[in-house]
Amino acid sequence: METSHSKREVVNLDQISQNIQEQYRNFVINDVNESCLRIAVFTGDYKWHYHSKSDELFIVLEGELLIDFKDRETVSLKPHEMITIPAGVIHRTRANVRTVNLCFEHMDADTVDVE
C-alpha cells in the first residue's frame, strides 16, 4: 500500500489534488487503525466491481462523482456530500468533469471485477 503521509503531519488535500495531472490517480494518503484514506482524482469511468468484506465511504471535494449501481438508480455526489456503499454491493464510479474524492475503506479491502 502506498502511503504518502505520516501520522501527525498536517496534510492539505487541495495541494495534493492540484498537483495531480493524470486523468486517473487513486492512492492512499493515510491510514488509521485498520482503515485507509484514499484520494482519487479522475475523469471518466471506473469498472464495475464490489468489495466482498469492506464497506466504502466516499466524500466529494471537487467536481461531481456519479455512482452507478446494478440494483438502483445512479447517485450523484457534489462537493461536501458523502455516501457509504456496503460490502458486496456492485457499483462503479464515473466523472464527467475532473472530480476529487476521498474514500475510506478497510486496508485489506479486495476489489472484485464484474463484467
N, C-alpha and C positions, 0 to 999 in steps of 0.2 A: 504494500500500500504506500502510495506517495503522499507524504505529509509535508507540507511546505512551511509550517509554522510551529513553533514550540509553545508549550504552556507558559503562561504569564507574559506573553508577548502581545502587545496591542496590534490588532490586525485591522486594517482599513479595507473593507470589502470593495468600495468604489475604486480604490487604487489597484487592487488585484484585477478587477474586471476590465478596467480601462487599458491595462497592459496586454490583454489578450486580443490578438488579431485574427486567430484562426476562425474558420466557420463553425467548428465544433471543438470545444475543450471542456473536459469534465475531470476534476481531480479533488482529492481530499485536501482540505486546508487545516483541519484539526480533528482531534478525537477527544472524546470524553467518556470515561468508563468503558462500556462495551459498544459504543456507537461512534460514528464518524460524521463529520460535517463536510459535505462536498459542495463545490461551486461549479456550476455549469454555465457556459456562455455559448450560445448557438443560434443558428438559423437553419431551418429545415426540419426533417422528420427523423425521429429515432425509431428503431424497430419495435415491433410488438413483443412483449415479454412479461414476465412476472417474477416475483421473488418468493420462493417457497416458504421461507421461515422468517421473513423480516417485513415489518410494515415500513412504509416510506413516507416521509413528511416533506412536502415541497413548500417553499416560500419564495415568491417572486420579488426581485429587487428592481428589475427594469424590463420593459417590454411587455409581452403577453405570452403566457405559456398555455398551450392547448393540450389537454389530456384526453385522449380518446380511450373509451372502454368498449369491450366486446358486449357487455350486458347492460349498458345505459348510455345516455347522451353524453356528448363531449362537454367537458368542463373548461371554462376559460378563467385563468387567473391573471389578474393585473397586479401592479406593484402593491406590496404590503398585504396581499391575500395569501392564504395557505390552505392546504388540504392534506389529509392523511389517506394514503392508499393501503388498505390492509394486505397482509401477506396472502399470496395466492391469486390476487385479482389481476387479470390480464389487462394490460394498458400499453399505451405508447405516448410519448411526448412529441409535440410539434411546436414550431415557432415560425410565423410568417415574417417577423421582424427580429432584429437582434434582441435576444432575451437573456437575462441573467437571473438564475435562480439558485437557491440553496436547497440542499437535500440532506435530511438526517436519516440515517439507516444504520442497522447493525453492521459492525466491522466485517463480520463473516457472511454478509448477505450474498446469496447467489443470484445470478441472473439467468433465467431460463428463457431462451428464444422460442417464439411461437410464430408459425407461418400463417 
